[in-house]
Amino acid sequence: MAASAVGRGYKRQVLELLDLQPGQTALDLGCGPGTDLAAMATAVAPAGRVIGVDRDPVMIAEARARSVGQPLIEIRSGDVHALPLEEDTVDRARTDRVLQHVADPARVLAEFRRVARPGGRIVMAEPDWEGLLIDSLQPAMSRGLSRFMVAEMIRNATIGRGLARLCEEAGLVVRTVVTVAPVFRDFTTADHMFGLRRNVARAIDAGYLDPDAERWIEDAGSRPFLASALLFLVAAEIRG
């Protein structure tokens, strides 16, 4: 996703919504392999700081390798439910497709409130998997695949639509809510992004689709193809 034109487009929007300024401390919650840390560091240079937090040792190692020679970037091992930071130390924070997987999104937002300074801002990019659409001659198959992904695969599969509410319940002021609906017209790209073939097979095993679904997804890929998915971008702030 990060390397695709679609990914680069919404990531630019996230960076714009963050409104990073020189000298700020910025936090990447669930930074993964550190894909976005360099762009954040450029925005807060020359005296700012970027902290990436992740709990996966493989991701931490990759992020540290990518950040060699970039003194503004620091990678910390930690859980986004219990951030390894002091109170009132962060000006900006972001999540990118992270809250869909966590055990308690509300706790993550509470942790942001704890570590953020007055006026601190968080920007979240999170999907709503009921918004996965695949054009085909059998739309019921697409709906069955979406139901499987929402019910069985992703912990917080519809969190995108709930982000603004969660922020307000956490005492944050919601500044912006926008949606991005990237369109994929190449089946191979969509299959890579969403694991279409793999997840159709899983949905069949789980009883959400009948065995004909394997022929359905191959047929969809052999015709002029279109798929789309829904992503919410939400910016919220600590009351100043």
C-alpha positions as CSV (number, residue, x, y, z in Angstrom):
1,M,0.0,0.0,0.0
2,A,2.7,2.5,1.0
3,A,4.5,2.1,-2.3
4,S,1.4,2.4,-4.5
5,A,0.1,5.6,-6.1
6,V,-3.0,5.2,-3.9
7,G,-0.9,4.9,-0.8
8,R,1.2,7.9,-1.6
9,G,-1.8,10.0,-2.2
10,Y,-3.6,9.5,1.1
11,K,-0.3,9.6,3.0
12,R,0.2,13.1,1.6
13,Q,-3.2,14.1,2.9
14,V,-2.3,12.7,6.4
15,L,0.9,14.7,6.4
16,E,-1.0,17.8,5.4
17,L,-3.6,17.3,8.1
18,L,-0.8,16.8,10.7
19,D,0.4,20.3,10.0
20,L,3.9,19.5,11.3
21,Q,6.0,22.5,12.2
22,P,9.8,22.9,12.7
23,G,10.8,22.1,16.3
24,Q,7.8,19.9,17.1
25,T,7.9,16.4,18.5
26,A,5.9,14.0,16.3
27,L,4.8,10.4,17.2
28,D,4.1,7.6,14.8
29,L,1.8,5.1,16.6
30,G,2.5,1.6,15.2
31,C,5.2,2.9,12.9
32,G,5.8,-0.5,11.3
33,P,9.0,-0.5,9.1
34,G,9.3,3.2,9.4
35,T,7.9,4.1,6.0
36,D,6.7,7.6,6.9
37,L,9.3,8.6,9.5
38,A,11.6,10.4,7.1
39,A,8.9,12.7,5.7
40,M,7.8,13.6,9.2
41,A,11.4,14.3,10.2
42,T,11.9,16.6,7.3
43,A,8.8,18.6,8.4
44,V,10.0,19.1,12.0
45,A,13.6,19.8,11.1
46,P,16.0,21.2,12.1
47,A,15.3,21.0,15.8
48,G,12.3,18.7,16.1
49,R,12.0,15.0,16.9
50,V,10.1,12.0,15.5
51,I,9.4,9.0,17.6
52,G,8.2,5.8,16.1
53,V,6.6,3.2,18.4
54,D,5.9,-0.4,17.5
55,R,5.8,-3.7,19.3
56,D,6.9,-6.0,16.5
57,P,10.7,-6.7,16.8
58,V,11.0,-7.3,13.0
59,M,9.3,-4.0,12.3
60,I,11.4,-2.2,14.9
61,A,14.6,-3.6,13.3
62,E,13.6,-2.5,9.9
63,A,12.6,1.0,11.0
64,R,15.9,1.4,12.8
65,A,17.8,0.2,9.7
66,R,15.9,2.7,7.5
67,S,16.6,5.5,10.0
68,V,20.4,5.2,10.2
69,G,22.0,8.6,9.7
70,Q,18.8,10.4,10.6
71,P,19.4,11.9,14.1
72,L,15.9,13.4,14.4
73,I,14.3,9.9,14.3
74,E,14.0,7.6,17.4
75,I,12.5,4.1,17.4
76,R,11.0,2.8,20.6
77,S,9.6,-0.7,21.4
78,G,6.3,-0.4,23.0
79,D,2.5,-1.0,23.0
80,V,0.3,1.8,21.7
81,H,-2.0,1.0,24.7
82,A,0.8,2.0,27.1
83,L,3.1,4.4,25.3
84,P,6.8,4.5,26.4
85,L,6.6,8.3,26.7
86,E,6.2,10.9,29.5
87,E,3.2,13.1,29.8
88,D,3.0,16.4,27.9
89,T,5.8,15.6,25.5
90,V,4.2,15.2,22.0
91,D,2.8,17.9,19.6
92,R,1.6,15.6,16.8
93,A,0.7,12.0,16.4
94,R,-0.6,9.7,13.7
95,T,-1.9,6.3,13.1
96,D,-2.1,4.6,9.7
97,R,-4.3,1.5,9.5
98,V,-3.3,0.6,13.1
99,L,-6.4,1.1,15.2
100,Q,-8.3,-1.5,13.1
101,H,-6.1,-4.1,14.7
102,V,-5.7,-3.0,18.3
103,A,-7.5,-4.5,21.3
104,D,-8.8,-1.1,22.6
105,P,-8.9,1.9,20.3
106,A,-10.3,4.1,23.1
107,R,-7.3,3.3,25.3
108,V,-4.9,4.3,22.5
109,L,-6.7,7.7,22.3
110,A,-6.4,8.0,26.0
111,E,-2.7,7.4,25.8
112,F,-2.4,10.1,23.2
113,R,-4.2,12.5,25.5
114,R,-1.7,11.6,28.3
115,V,1.4,12.2,26.2
116,A,0.2,15.2,24.2
117,R,0.7,18.8,25.0
118,P,-2.2,21.3,25.0
119,G,-3.2,21.8,21.4
120,G,-1.6,18.5,20.4
121,R,-3.1,17.0,17.3
122,I,-3.6,13.4,16.2
123,V,-4.5,12.3,12.6
124,M,-5.8,8.8,11.9
125,A,-6.2,7.0,8.6
126,E,-8.4,3.9,9.2
127,P,-10.5,1.8,6.8
128,D,-14.1,0.7,7.0
129,W,-14.2,-2.7,5.5
130,E,-17.9,-2.7,4.8
131,G,-16.9,-0.2,2.1
132,L,-15.0,-2.8,0.1
133,L,-16.7,-2.9,-3.3
134,I,-15.9,-5.3,-6.2
135,D,-17.7,-4.9,-9.5
136,S,-18.9,-8.3,-10.9
137,L,-21.8,-10.1,-12.4
138,Q,-22.5,-11.6,-9.0
139,P,-22.7,-8.8,-6.4
140,A,-23.8,-11.2,-3.7
141,M,-20.3,-12.8,-3.8
142,S,-18.7,-9.4,-3.1
143,R,-21.1,-8.8,-0.2
144,G,-20.2,-12.3,1.2
145,L,-16.5,-11.6,1.0
146,S,-17.0,-8.2,2.8
147,R,-19.1,-9.9,5.5
148,F,-16.4,-12.5,6.1
149,M,-13.6,-9.8,6.4
150,V,-15.7,-7.7,8.8
151,A,-16.8,-10.6,11.0
152,E,-13.8,-12.9,11.0
153,M,-10.6,-11.2,9.8
154,I,-10.2,-7.7,11.2
155,R,-10.7,-6.9,14.9
156,N,-12.2,-3.4,14.4
157,A,-13.3,-3.7,10.8
158,T,-15.7,-0.7,10.8
159,I,-13.6,1.6,12.9
160,G,-13.3,4.2,10.2
161,R,-16.8,5.4,10.6
162,G,-16.5,5.4,14.4
163,L,-13.3,7.5,14.7
164,A,-14.9,10.9,15.1
165,R,-17.2,9.5,17.9
166,L,-14.3,7.8,19.6
167,C,-12.3,11.0,19.6
168,E,-15.2,13.0,21.1
169,E,-15.8,10.4,23.7
170,A,-12.0,10.7,24.6
171,G,-12.4,14.4,25.1
172,L,-10.8,15.4,21.8
173,V,-12.0,18.2,19.5
174,V,-12.6,16.8,16.0
175,R,-11.3,19.2,13.4
176,T,-11.6,17.3,10.1
177,V,-13.3,14.2,8.8
178,V,-12.7,13.2,5.2
179,T,-13.0,10.0,3.2
180,V,-10.8,8.6,0.6
181,A,-12.1,5.9,-1.8
182,P,-9.2,4.7,-4.0
183,V,-10.2,2.9,-7.2
184,F,-8.3,-0.2,-8.4
185,R,-8.8,-1.2,-12.1
186,D,-6.0,-3.7,-12.2
187,F,-7.0,-7.1,-10.7
188,T,-3.4,-8.1,-9.9
189,T,-2.9,-4.9,-7.9
190,A,-6.2,-5.3,-6.1
191,D,-5.4,-8.9,-5.3
192,H,-2.1,-7.9,-3.9
193,M,-3.7,-5.1,-1.8
194,F,-6.7,-7.1,-0.4
195,G,-5.6,-10.7,-0.8
196,L,-8.8,-11.4,-2.9
197,R,-8.0,-14.9,-3.9
198,R,-6.6,-15.9,-0.5
199,N,-9.5,-14.4,1.4
200,V,-12.1,-15.9,-0.9
201,A,-10.7,-19.3,-0.1
202,R,-10.9,-18.5,3.6
203,A,-14.4,-17.2,3.3
204,I,-15.4,-20.5,1.6
205,D,-13.8,-22.5,4.4
206,A,-15.7,-20.4,7.0
207,G,-19.0,-20.8,5.2
208,Y,-19.5,-17.2,4.1
209,L,-19.2,-18.2,0.4
210,D,-20.0,-21.3,-1.5
211,P,-17.3,-23.1,-3.5
212,D,-18.3,-21.4,-6.7
213,A,-16.7,-18.2,-5.3
214,E,-13.3,-19.3,-6.5
215,R,-14.6,-19.3,-10.1
216,W,-16.3,-16.0,-9.3
217,I,-13.1,-14.2,-8.3
218,E,-11.2,-15.6,-11.3
219,D,-14.0,-14.5,-13.6
220,A,-14.0,-11.0,-12.1
221,G,-10.3,-10.8,-12.7
222,S,-10.7,-11.8,-16.3
223,R,-13.1,-9.0,-17.2
224,P,-12.7,-5.3,-17.1
225,F,-12.1,-4.9,-13.3
226,L,-13.0,-2.3,-10.7
227,A,-12.7,-2.4,-6.9
228,S,-12.8,0.3,-4.3
229,A,-12.3,0.6,-0.6
230,L,-13.3,3.3,2.0
231,L,-10.7,5.0,4.2
232,F,-11.5,7.7,6.8
233,L,-9.0,10.4,7.6
234,V,-9.8,12.1,11.0
235,A,-7.9,15.0,12.6
236,A,-8.6,15.7,16.3
237,E,-6.9,17.9,18.9
238,I,-6.4,18.3,22.6
239,R,-8.3,21.4,23.9
240,G,-5.7,24.2,24.2
